[in-house]
Amino acid sequence: MRVRSVTPDGLVDELVERIAAIAGPDGFTRVALDGAPAAGPDRLAEALVEPLRALGHEVLHVRTEDFLRPKSVRWEFGRTNADSYYEGWLDDSGLRREVLDPLGPGGSGRVLPTLRDPVRDRATRAAYLTLRPGAVLLVSGDLLLGAGLPFELTAHLVMSAGALARHTPPELDWALPAYARYADEVAPQTFADLVVKVDDARHPAIMSLD
């Protein structure tokens, strides 16, 4: 395993370059930014928006927290059940239906940016958006790469178990076994297009097998 240190700005530049290289004018580019909340996938996605727009791309950032199943499903076995969190919190079929498939080959470009308010536990009633060909979709969140969702580019933000435990707020540490299970069973670090070690967000490192 080769590890190459980059600055946070350098990481953004490299991701923008990779996305721009595959973002053609006639279709859509769907990008996954996968990582536990402590790894900062939402923050990284937000940092990509303006540089991509500066290159002429329409950009939509979608967060998985806006595509969770109802609480009655998520909390069936308790509010802090790590297995339920791993297996069934994300409404992956809703994310596919409302966002990913419309931006696939031959898709309409008509997407729903949010589906469900995770706090109020009800539909957000967001308006549909129609993206133009050449647009880039950034989907950020955790446990994204284990369900066969379609993306043109995937980036996985990985932390050591110790770093993840240190940077996860105490009220969320019940989810740590879900991330350990994800690392073991899905092993996204073995197939993501880009793997970034973020034990220290100030000093990310790009990992590769070559």
N, C-alpha and C positions, 0 to 999 in steps of 0.2 A: 504494500500500500504506500503510495506516494502522497505526501501532504505538502501543499503549497500555500504559504501564508499570503493573505491579501488584506488590504484595509477595507473597512466597511464601504467606502466610496468605490474602491476597486471591485468589490463584489457586485455592487449595483451596476457598474460599467460592464462587467463581464456578462452578467445576466441580460442586460439590455442588448449587448452585441449578439448574444446567442439567439435571443428572441427575434431581433431584427433580421437575422440571417435566414430565418425560416418563415417569416411573416410576409406572405405574398399579397399582392394587391387584390386578388380575386376571391380569396377565402378568408377564414377566420383562424386565429391561432389561440389555442387553449393551453394555458400554463398553470400547473399546480405548484404551489409553494407549501410544502408539507412539513409540519413540525409541531411539537408540543408548544403550548402557549409561551412557556419560558424561553423557547428558542426564537420567538419573534417572527413567525411567518407573516402575520398581518402587517407588522411594521416594515418588513422587507417589501411586501407587495406595494404598500403606500409609497415607498421610496422609488419604485419603478415607474409609477404612473406618469410623472411629469417628463422624465427623460424619453419615454416612449412617445408621448404626445409631441415632444419637440421634434421627433423624427417623422411626424405626420400620421401617427396611428391614433385612431380612436381607441380609448382604453376603458374597460369596465373592471372594477375590482369587486369581487363577490367573496363574502366571508362564510365559512361553513356554519358559524354560529347562527346565521340567519336561515339555515336549512336543517334545523333539528326536528326530530319527531315530537309529537305532543308529550307533555309531561306524564300523561296517563300511561304512555308506552315507555318513556325513558325511566320513569320511577317505579315501574311495576314491582321491582325487587328492592326498592329503597333508593333514596336520593344519592347515595354514595356507593353504589355497587359498581366496582371496576369492570366486572365482566359485562354488565349491561352497557356500560359506557363504551367499551371496546366493540361490542357486537351490534348495538342497535340504536345509538343516539342520533347519528347522522341519517337524515332522510336522503340516502344516496339515489333512490329512484326519483325523488322530487328534484334533486339537483340535476340529474341527467335529463329529465323530461323538460324542465323549465329553463335550463341554462346550457348544458353541454350539447345535447342533441340538436337544438336549433342552430348551433354554431359549428356543427359537423359538416361533412361534405354534402352539398345540396341543401343545407339548412336554410331556414327563412331569415335568420338573424334576429328574430323576435324573442326576447328573453325577459324573465322576471328577476329583478336584481335581489329581491328578498322574498322569502316565503312565509316565515313564521317568526314572530317576536318571541325570543326565548324567555323573556322575563314575564310578559303578560300572557304568554302561552296562547296566542291567537294569531290568526292570519294578519300579515302586515297590510294587506290590501294595496300593495305597491302597484304602480302602473307599469305596464309592459314597456320595454324599450326596444327599438329596432336599430341594431348596429349595422353600420355600413361594411361592405367587404373591405378587408384589410385591417379590421379591428382586432385588438388583442384582449383576451379575457384572462384576468389573473384571479385564480381561486386559491384562497389561503385558509389554512386551518390544520387540524391534526387528524391523524388516522385516515388520510386521504387516498393512499395508494394501495389499499388492500382489497378494493371492491371492483376492480376492473373498469374504473371510470375512464373515459377517453380524453387524453391530453396529447398535444403535440410536443410538449416539453414538460419534464418533471424535475423539480429541485427538492431535495430532502435535507432539512436542517437537523443535524444530529448532535446530541449532547451525551457525554458520559453519564452513567447512572448517578455518580456522585454529584456532578454539576447540575443535573436535572433536579435532583432532590434539594440541592441548596437554593436553586433559583425558583422553585415552585412555591407559591404561597402556602402556608400551613393549612389553610382551609381547602386547598385543592390537592393535598398530598395523597388523598384516597385514590386519585386517578393514576398514581405512579405504576401500580401493577399492570394497568392497561397498556402503558407505554412500553413496559418491559416485554409484555406479551407480543405487542406489535413488532418490536425489534426482533424477537425470536421467530415468530410465525410468518410474518410478512417479509421481514428483512429488506426494507426499502433501500437500505444502503448498498444492496447488491445489484439493483437494477435502475435506480433513478438516474436520469441523464446527468444530473449534477448533485453531488453530495458535499455539504458544507458543514464542517465542524464548528460549533458556536458555543463551546464551553465558556468563552469570554467574548461577548458580543463586540468588544472593541478590537478583537484580534481574530477574526474568522479565518478559517483555513479550508481550502478546496482539496478534497480527497479524491484520488483516482487509483485504479488498479494497474495502470501502465507506468 
